[in-house]
């Protein structure tokens, strides 16, 4: 079983856009959160998940698009 990829470099994460939910197909917003490790890297790691707008959908709790 593959692990979902949720960590991207900040430059990669900036290019990510809304995607259709894997469960219901509704357009889902992307949420980016910088992983502050205190190293001061110029291109820090960012945690990325997409969230479905439908509260009854399984994708509402967050999903990723690709596997590592």
Rosetta blueprint (number, residue, H / E / L):
1 X L
2 X L
3 X L
4 X E
5 X L
6 X L
7 X E
8 X E
9 X E
10 X H
11 X H
12 X H
13 X H
14 X H
15 X L
16 X L
17 X L
18 X L
19 X E
20 X E
21 X L
22 X L
23 X L
24 X L
25 X L
26 X L
27 X E
28 X E
29 X E
30 X E
31 X E
32 X E
33 X E
34 X E
35 X L
36 X L
37 X L
38 X L
39 X L
40 X L
41 X L
42 X L
43 X L
44 X L
45 X E
46 X E
47 X E
48 X E
49 X E
50 X E
51 X E
52 X L
53 X L
54 X L
55 X L
56 X L
57 X L
58 X H
59 X H
60 X H
61 X H
62 X L
63 X E
64 X L
65 X L
66 X L
67 X E
68 X L
